Amino acid sequence: MRIRAFEVEPPEPPLRSPHCVAMLRPWVNVGNVGALVLRRLGEMFGTSEIGRLARPSEFYDYTRYRPQMTLSGDERVVTVPTTLLYAARRESPPDLLLLHMLEPHARAEDFNDSVIDLLRHFGVSRWVLVGGMYDSVPHTRPLWVTGSARGWDAPFEPGGVRLRRGNYQGPTSLTSNLSQRAHDEEGLETLSLIVHLPLYLRLDDDYQGAARLLRALAPVYDLADRLPEDTLGEQQYAQVTPALAANPQLAQFVERLEHEYERRSAGEDTAPGGRVDLPEDIERFLRELEGRSGGDRPGPPPGRI
């Protein structure tokens, strides 16, 4: 069946009081953390694809999101980047809709309207957005998770999770409006969780970041206290510390981030979510580091949310 821009096959029997857990790439998915979280939820509860955009080229520029060609035996298969919807059944309600959103290049208002129609059609009662951003935090300390909850009393604050109204000002995505629309127009409970990742680590898959998000979601969806992402993340970050001995400049930088982390943790005026003013030599080091990486830093600028 068609639900605005989506082609959908509703599951049978219908989902029970579903929550929609969503991620948005590439805007707030540094370290691929949102995708890793949704993948883990899918593996835990079992998922099946039930929907995707009917004509994704209406929203995406495929000279920017390139289709991929692979060989399956003697056949060539082209995979087209798009937004995908999966359904997951839990032992007891709520069931889950897992929405892998790809940020649109055009007609963002129509894209948002289509997502809202999906939520309405399936009777979604809660919208949850998970993602990651780079920040001035060290890998040697527990990663911060910030966000907000509206319309319900979230069972927080577990360690390192701070729910508050964000004060980020700057570039954003029109798709970011979905959380506000879900609450204001549809009366949904909403939750956003953003993990702050060390800006000097540019991991394709940051399992430590994904583990922090999953631990934040654990009391909401009765997840296990320890998941594979915890072990993978610990192993990843443990490999970084020995490298500091070979790079005194980086070691000094991390030490100063540790001091800044403690200062920000100690008081509301310097808590994550505000502007962090770093010394000029550190700012210069980051610019040099970014130049050597050969690309733009994705997501909001360092020290902001």
Phi and psi in degrees as a GROMACS rama.xvg file:
@    title "Ramachandran Plot"
@    xaxis  label "Phi"
@    yaxis  label "Psi"
@TYPE xy
-103.93  127.078  ARG-2
-118.991  94.8171  ILE-3
51.0088  -112.148  ARG-4
-86.6093  -4.22126  ALA-5
-102.893  143.188  PHE-6
-100.493  121.516  GLU-7
-132.308  141.714  VAL-8
-116.128  95.4256  GLU-9
-59.4475  137.451  PRO-10
-73.2376  154.278  PRO-11
-123.372  133.242  GLU-12
-68.3194  167.38  PRO-13
-60.4321  153.046  PRO-14
-67.1437  148.712  LEU-15
-100.676  114.391  ARG-16
41.7892  53.328  SER-17
-66.9786  149.377  PRO-18
-102.732  146.025  HIS-19
-105.829  117.741  CYS-20
-103.476  120.461  VAL-21
-124.921  153.555  ALA-22
-133.997  154.798  MET-23
-128.476  116.604  LEU-24
-115.151  146.315  ARG-25
-92.412  1.88798  PRO-26
-59.5778  -56.1328  TRP-27
-122.45  54.8443  VAL-28
-136.872  34.8598  ASN-29
-61.9259  146.074  VAL-30
68.3848  8.65777  GLY-31
58.1824  24.6977  ASN-32
-66.8423  -38.4446  VAL-33
-62.021  -44.8461  GLY-34
-64.1812  -38.4025  ALA-35
-64.6093  -39.7263  LEU-36
-64.7107  -46.2504  VAL-37
-65.5655  -34.9129  LEU-38
-64.2759  -42.3403  ARG-39
-64.5796  -43.0041  ARG-40
-61.6938  -38.8822  LEU-41
-65.1696  -40.1251  GLY-42
-70.019  -32.2701  GLU-43
-72.2617  -42.4932  MET-44
-105.948  -9.8023  PHE-45
80.2814  124.293  GLY-46
-130.763  159.941  THR-47
-141.374  140.581  SER-48
-69.5875  130.866  GLU-49
-123.041  -3.94108  ILE-50
-168.543  157.143  GLY-51
-160.566  165.394  ARG-52
-61.2609  134.753  LEU-53
-69.8243  -42.0593  ALA-54
-133.147  81.617  ARG-55
-62.5169  -23.6582  PRO-56
-66.6375  -11.4135  SER-57
-69.1925  -21.6338  GLU-58
-115.474  -23.1802  PHE-59
-118.749  142.298  TYR-60
-92.6612  109.314  ASP-61
-83.3721  10.9031  TYR-62
-91.8838  -7.17253  THR-63
-108.338  -45.8789  ARG-64
-98.9981  99.676  TYR-65
-78.3506  129.049  ARG-66
-59.4319  152.835  PRO-67
-114.374  134.51  GLN-68
-106.471  129.297  MET-69
-131.777  165.639  THR-70
-105.978  129.742  LEU-71
-119.081  95.3015  SER-72
68.3523  -123.515  GLY-73
-97.3701  2.00038  ASP-74
-99.4724  139.504  GLU-75
-88.8063  130.833  ARG-76
-120.783  128.108  VAL-77
-105.686  123.113  VAL-78
-101.204  124.235  THR-79
-101.811  122.691  VAL-80
-58.7429  134.321  PRO-81
-161.748  179.381  THR-82
-94.3739  131.789  THR-83
-122.113  146.745  LEU-84
-123.617  129.628  LEU-85
-122.339  152.507  TYR-86
-114.506  140.182  ALA-87
-133.753  132.995  ALA-88
-104.873  128.914  ARG-89
-98.9491  166.198  ARG-90
-59.9607  -36.27  GLU-91
-135.995  153.963  SER-92
-61.4887  152.56  PRO-93
-87.3293  146.384  PRO-94
-76.798  174.703  ASP-95
-125.717  141.007  LEU-96
-106.184  128.001  LEU-97
-109.393  113.941  LEU-98
-110.39  110.304  LEU-99
-93.108  94.1698  HIS-100
-89.6777  134.383  MET-101
-106.172  123.703  LEU-102
-60.1849  129.783  GLU-103
-75.5936  150.187  PRO-104
-91.5234  -20.707  HIS-105
-147.552  158.731  ALA-106
53.536  44.4795  ARG-107
-62.5578  -34.0671  ALA-108
-63.478  -41.4506  GLU-109
-66.1426  -38.1992  ASP-110
-60.6398  -48.3054  PHE-111
-61.21  -42.9447  ASN-112
-58.7881  -38.76  ASP-113
-66.9317  -39.8645  SER-114
-65.4428  -42.9888  VAL-115
-60.1897  -39.768  ILE-116
-63.8898  -36.8178  ASP-117
-61.3308  -47.0354  LEU-118
-60.0072  -41.8803  LEU-119
-67.0374  -42.5798  ARG-120
-62.049  -41.8386  HIS-121
-88.3336  1.39448  PHE-122
65.3253  37.7679  GLY-123
-63.7748  137.317  VAL-124
-107.449  -16.7222  SER-125
-145.089  136.597  ARG-126
-108.8  124.403  TRP-127
-124.449  122.456  VAL-128
-112.381  127.776  LEU-129
-121.673  146.391  VAL-130
-174.494  -171.116  GLY-131
-144.767  155.496  GLY-132
-142.088  156.636  MET-133
-81.8289  144.354  TYR-134
-150.087  170.229  ASP-135
-84.4791  68.959  SER-136
-126.575  149.183  VAL-137
-88.886  152.264  PRO-138
-75.0091  -9.13935  HIS-139
-88.8967  1.75597  THR-140
-125.643  157.787  ARG-141
-58.102  133.984  PRO-142
-70.5573  136.838  LEU-143
-73.3595  147.566  TRP-144
-126.249  123.013  VAL-145
-120.064  163.539  THR-146
166.992  -160.137  GLY-147
-151.767  154.084  SER-148
-129.145  135.526  ALA-149
-130.879  138.026  ARG-150
86.9369  1.24848  GLY-151
-161.026  164.172  TRP-152
-96.8132  99.3192  ASP-153
-66.8696  141.863  ALA-154
-78.3928  53.7446  PRO-155
-117.675  164.992  PHE-156
-113.382  110.162  GLU-157
-69.1399  168.925  PRO-158
-50.9029  124.182  GLY-159
80.5265  4.92817  GLY-160
-106.724  124.159  VAL-161
-124.678  114.186  ARG-162
-97.3546  122.125  LEU-163
-162.138  162.499  ARG-164
-68.9183  127.416  ARG-165
-70.8485  155.519  GLY-166
-123.505  19.841  ASN-167
-65.4886  136.041  TYR-168
-130.471  130.028  GLN-169
150.135  -164.738  GLY-170
-57.2959  145.918  PRO-171
-148.901  -173.221  THR-172
-116.505  139.7  SER-173
-59.6442  -26.4892  LEU-174
-66.7729  -18.5407  THR-175
-62.7679  -19.7724  SER-176
-67.1602  -14.1799  ASN-177
-61.4191  -38.8341  LEU-178
-61.8664  -45.1094  SER-179
-67.1027  -41.726  GLN-180
-65.104  -39.3923  ARG-181
-59.3422  -39.1127  ALA-182
-78.9733  -51.3196  HIS-183
-72.2964  -40.5939  ASP-184
-92.3202  -35.5241  GLU-185
-105.934  -8.10462  GLU-186
70.3188  24.6803  GLY-187
-81.8407  149.582  LEU-188
-69.0317  141.756  GLU-189
-131.303  151.521  THR-190
-146.785  130.458  LEU-191
-122.904  136.222  SER-192
-133.623  119.786  LEU-193
-121.882  122.498  ILE-194
-90.2352  139.84  VAL-195
-95.4204  119.677  HIS-196
-106.951  147.774  LEU-197
-60.0634  126.451  PRO-198
-72.4148  -12.9504  LEU-199
-91.9011  -4.28226  TYR-200
-106.857  120.862  LEU-201
-118.367  69.8673  ARG-202
-83.315  134.752  LEU-203
-59.5597  -42.1438  ASP-204
-126.656  105.282  ASP-205
-93.1448  95.3743  ASP-206
-71.7441  -28.0619  TYR-207
-65.4687  -41.5042  GLN-208
-63.2501  -43.4665  GLY-209
-62.9426  -39.4393  ALA-210
-62.2286  -39.8439  ALA-211
-64.0719  -40.6709  ARG-212
-65.4374  -41.6551  LEU-213
-65.0277  -37.2384  LEU-214
-66.4106  -34.1803  ARG-215
-66.5526  -35.7223  ALA-216
-80.9578  -14.3928  LEU-217
-53.3006  -47.4543  ALA-218
-71.6959  -16.4643  PRO-219
-81.6736  -37.7422  VAL-220
-123.453  21.0559  TYR-221
54.5509  47.1116  ASP-222
-82.6842  158.537  LEU-223
-62.9875  151.313  ALA-224
-64.4128  -29.3017  ASP-225
-134.354  131.041  ARG-226
-125.272  166.206  LEU-227
-54.8878  -30.6579  PRO-228
-63.4426  -28.9682  GLU-229
-62.0116  -49.0131  ASP-230
-65.7792  -44.7251  THR-231
-62.5268  -40.7887  LEU-232
-66.253  -42.1964  GLY-233
-61.6837  -40.3163  GLU-234
-65.9879  -41.1899  GLN-235
-60.3327  -52.0403  GLN-236
-71.0448  -28.5624  TYR-237
-65.1285  -25.3132  ALA-238
-75.3184  -16.0532  GLN-239
-79.4637  -41.6209  VAL-240
-56.8162  -45.6818  THR-241
-59.5749  -28.9192  PRO-242
-68.1317  -21.2742  ALA-243
-64.5264  -32.2323  LEU-244
-63.2907  -28.6274  ALA-245
-89.9582  -3.44397  ALA-246
-137.308  84.9382  ASN-247
-56.5892  -35.1702  PRO-248
-65.0293  -43.6574  GLN-249
-67.6886  -39.2548  LEU-250
-60.95  -42.5251  ALA-251
-65.9706  -39.2626  GLN-252
-61.0768  -46.0514  PHE-253
-64.3149  -39.3042  VAL-254
-61.2406  -40.6273  GLU-255
-69.9673  -34.5633  ARG-256
-64.4155  -35.7219  LEU-257
-62.1832  -42.988  GLU-258
-63.6198  -43.0773  HIS-259
-64.9661  -38.4181  GLU-260
-59.5147  -46.9948  TYR-261
-64.3835  -38.9136  GLU-262
-65.9315  -43.0102  ARG-263
-68.5841  -32.6705  ARG-264
-71.3447  -22.4874  SER-265
-81.8157  -22.3729  ALA-266
-145.476  150.485  GLY-267
-61.9897  -32.6437  GLU-268
-69.3643  -19.1103  ASP-269
-121.428  18.9153  THR-270
-71.2337  160.106  ALA-271
-57.8814  143.117  PRO-272
116.694  -10.8413  GLY-273
-111.205  179.601  GLY-274
-75.3495  134.12  ARG-275
-110.625  118.31  VAL-276
-95.1507  107.457  ASP-277
-94.5304  154.669  LEU-278
-57.5924  153.231  PRO-279
-60.4379  -35.3487  GLU-280
-66.7103  -33.4566  ASP-281
-71.5139  -42.1301  ILE-282
-58.8974  -41.4255  GLU-283
-64.9799  -40.6272  ARG-284
-60.1046  -42.098  PHE-285
-65.634  -39.3782  LEU-286
-63.1925  -40.4829  ARG-287
-65.5773  -40.7822  GLU-288
-62.7386  -42.2835  LEU-289
-64.9601  -39.5041  GLU-290
-62.9861  -38.3197  GLY-291
-70.5141  -24.434  ARG-292
-75.2613  -19.9708  SER-293
76.0854  21.4726  GLY-294
-157.794  171.772  GLY-295
-81.6456  147.692  ASP-296
-77.1782  121.367  ARG-297
-76.0974  159.866  PRO-298
81.5303  -176.847  GLY-299
-59.8944  155.504  PRO-300
-66.1245  158.787  PRO-301
-55.8284  142.424  PRO-302
80.8507  8.63714  GLY-303
-130.834  157.185  ARG-304
